[in-house]
Amino acid sequence: MFKKILIANRGNIAVNIIRACREIGIDTVTVFSDVDKESIHVRYADKAYFLGKAKYQEDYTRKDRILQIAQEEKVDAIHPGFGFLAQSREFMSECKELGITVIGEEPDKLIEFMDKVRTKEIAKELKIPVVEGKVIESLEDLDSMKPPFLIKPIFGFAGRGMHYVENNSEKEKIYKMALKEAEFIYGDKSIYAEEYIKKAYLIEVCVVGNGKDYKCLPTIDSSLRRKFQKIISECPAEYIDLKIRKKIMDYAKKLAKKLEISNMGTFEFLVDGKKIYFLEFNSRLPVSYTVLEMLTGFNLIKEQINISAGNKMQVEEIALDKIKGNAFECRIHSEDYFNRFKPSTGVIENLIIPGGKDVRVEFDYFNGDEVSSYYDSQVARILVKALHRNEMINKIRWVLEGTKISGIPSTLPFIYNVVNTKLFESGKIVSDFITHIMRERRFKKVREKGYVA
Amino acid sequence: MNYKMIIDNRDKFKVYLKENADLNFSNEVKVNGKEHNVEFVNFDRHGNIRSVFIDNKYYDVEIEKGPDGIPENIVIDGQKYPVQFTRVGRDRFIVKQEARVKSGKIVALIPGKVINLMVKTGDQVNEGDLVLLLEAMKMENEIAAPRSGVVKQILVDENDNVEKGQVMVVIE
């Protein structure tokens, strides 16, 4: 097992990696930028190194400095979490050259897997239906696409740089914008266009593998998104037909086997009625891993470290019809719900979230911490679990009723409204929920001030 | 925000609550200009206030709301008082917003980085047209023209870091 790990991330994910390390008995080294000097992950780690100023991007993507620290500290491995360096091809190759293990997929494989168009081809070879897409090299390539469609960066992740094209007249403008953004965010201009399925469930499946054995974990429904960012997730989403969910897991396992994943991979599917489409594959643990942990009781980060260290897999596959319980997760962001979800910054004055059996709370900040404009706006995640789905719904309602966040405006009232809708109760929230719900009376205030999706 | 409050149909009060404050933790409350220390200590399961400390004195409170959610009666220590609660003046936020629209200045409301400038000096823009993309909080924020007009000045370049309150584009 590893003796010392460097965590090159921030916020709640960094904290959970540190927690997993401490549980196993691994020393932790972390890094921070100027705005994060009192941040929660710095307080948890055994040792922390300063990187530079967030304003000049001298932070968690500074691979030269991070690798230097890794060598000085003689760490056995680096855990990049997700985002930042986790999907940097250069970083992966450099780590490989230096002989430092990166916790997650093998660097060579990871670079291969980042190509979203390629994984689609592989899915097609396996006779798995996919959301049709094509590589776009010039504006003319878009002529064969019938609006509405999406333009996505080929090497994209975390929902950034995605664009929705509603009609032909805006095609050119959005094409140019997408190119620029892809280069700005990912340093690579390659984009592709993909057909847009308006009303569908977005289902994620996580497969754990070591190149030989593959275990498929239960389905997660993350249909509710804003600006392509997931807001709520539910596991195992029992309102979706069991046969469909079984088939999705089947597809995911087939793909994982074919790709020979060697750590953890997340497969995304769209479900429209009885039709299933493979959407994309990301070779990392699902961003909503917490809801999966809540339901199954596994520690997925520990498992990642475990597999990377070459140890035996510990997770077990549970048949979907044998799963007991329902888990729910919501993410609270520092965005002003009453003002077109304007991103907001400030000091968190008071955070109160009730506890109780099977209630899990993951903070990105403590009381008195400042939410800055340099990093993403997630403040906390709240999770609940109950045996029956109706109990789970009651539970998340009372948990949110007793939740207070003051100092910054947040999306808490929005989520509270969502979990109180009939649509949520009946499990009918699909990807167009946000446009749909704005028509309802209690969401009036948002509608009046306008809303940019 | 300022409110006018009439209790028992006769006693009138001017009430001030700090803007944007979460009502449940509003620590800045002024009544007729005098500041009071208010702490809400107890809620029922629907999130309604049950008891409150005002200037370190304890009160049992129950608020009876009308169909539109506006308080109609307040029961304090068992005694019921009918109340009328009206907002005075306009939201400062909206006033500021209107002034901004009128001036035609596009100001960064949050520090960030300009990714994409979509207009050049002399361009005709309509209200709501995309002017630029600003990266902040790991998101691309679409900044639209607050009003129709001609782009008079562009004060930033792509990849520039901007501070909160910095004027980026002027539309005339």
Chai-1 contact restraints between the chains, C-beta under 6 A:
chainA,res_idxA,chainB,res_idxB,connection_type,confidence,min_distance_angstrom,max_distance_angstrom,comment,restraint_id
A,K55,B,N161,contact,1.0,0.0,6.0,A-B,restraint_1
A,M177,B,N116,contact,1.0,0.0,6.0,A-B,restraint_2
A,K180,B,N116,contact,1.0,0.0,6.0,A-B,restraint_3
A,F184,B,I115,contact,1.0,0.0,6.0,A-B,restraint_4
A,P343,B,I110,contact,1.0,0.0,6.0,A-B,restraint_5
A,P343,B,A136,contact,1.0,0.0,6.0,A-B,restraint_6
A,P343,B,M137,contact,1.0,0.0,6.0,A-B,restraint_7
A,N350,B,F25,contact,1.0,0.0,6.0,A-B,restraint_8
A,S373,B,I110,contact,1.0,0.0,6.0,A-B,restraint_9
A,S373,B,P111,contact,1.0,0.0,6.0,A-B,restraint_10
A,S373,B,A136,contact,1.0,0.0,6.0,A-B,restraint_11
A,S373,B,M137,contact,1.0,0.0,6.0,A-B,restraint_12
A,D376,B,M137,contact,1.0,0.0,6.0,A-B,restraint_13
A,D376,B,K138,contact,1.0,0.0,6.0,A-B,restraint_14
A,S377,B,M137,contact,1.0,0.0,6.0,A-B,restraint_15
A,E401,B,G47,contact,1.0,0.0,6.0,A-B,restraint_16
A,K404,B,N24,contact,1.0,0.0,6.0,A-B,restraint_17
A,S406,B,D22,contact,1.0,0.0,6.0,A-B,restraint_18
A,S406,B,F25,contact,1.0,0.0,6.0,A-B,restraint_19
A,V452,B,E142,contact,1.0,0.0,6.0,A-B,restraint_20
